[in-house]
């Protein structure tokens, strides 16, 4: 499963809103929305931060299409 799908599932399981998660990352809500829609890919630093925050295996470029 691609990284953006994994993160959406992770957020859903925790009942967390994207805006709240964007504040935690921290990025603009629009940026997170583009990542989760699969329109854009985060940079390497953001990928590692997202992986650390969620515990998901999404830190490498190959996880993001």
N, C-alpha and C positions, 0 to 999 in steps of 0.2 A: 504494500500500500504506500502511496506517495505521502511525503511529509505533510503537505497541507491537509490531506484527509485525516491523517493521524492527529494533528493538532486540533482540528475541528471536533473530532471524536473525543479527545481529551477534555476540551472545553465543555462539551455537552455533558459528559459524565460527571463533571464537577458543578454543573449549573452556572458556569462562569460566562459572563458577557465578554464579547470581543473588546469593547471599549475599556473594560477593567483590565483585561490581560494586556492590551496595548500600553496602558499606563505602567504596568509592571515591567514591560520589556526593556526600556521605554522606547516606543515609537508612536507616530501619529496613528490614530485609528484607521485612517485611509490607507496607510502603508500596510498595516496588518491585514486589512480587508483584501488588498491586492495579493498578498502572499497566500492567504487562505482560499482565494478564488483561483489560484494557480496562474494568475496573470504576470506576476513578478516573482523573483527569487531573492531571498535575503542574501546579504553579503556573508562572508565566512564568519566574521565576529558575531553577527546576529544569529547565524545558524547554530553556533556553539552555545550562545546564550539561551536560545530556545530549547536546545537539547538538555542543557543543565537545568533549566526551570521545569521542564515537563518530565524528564527522565526517559524521553523517547529517543530512539536511534536515528536522529535526523541531522546530525552534525556535518555530514558530508554532502558534497554537491550532487552526488548521484541520487540522493533521496528526494531531490527537488527537480521536477520536470517542467 
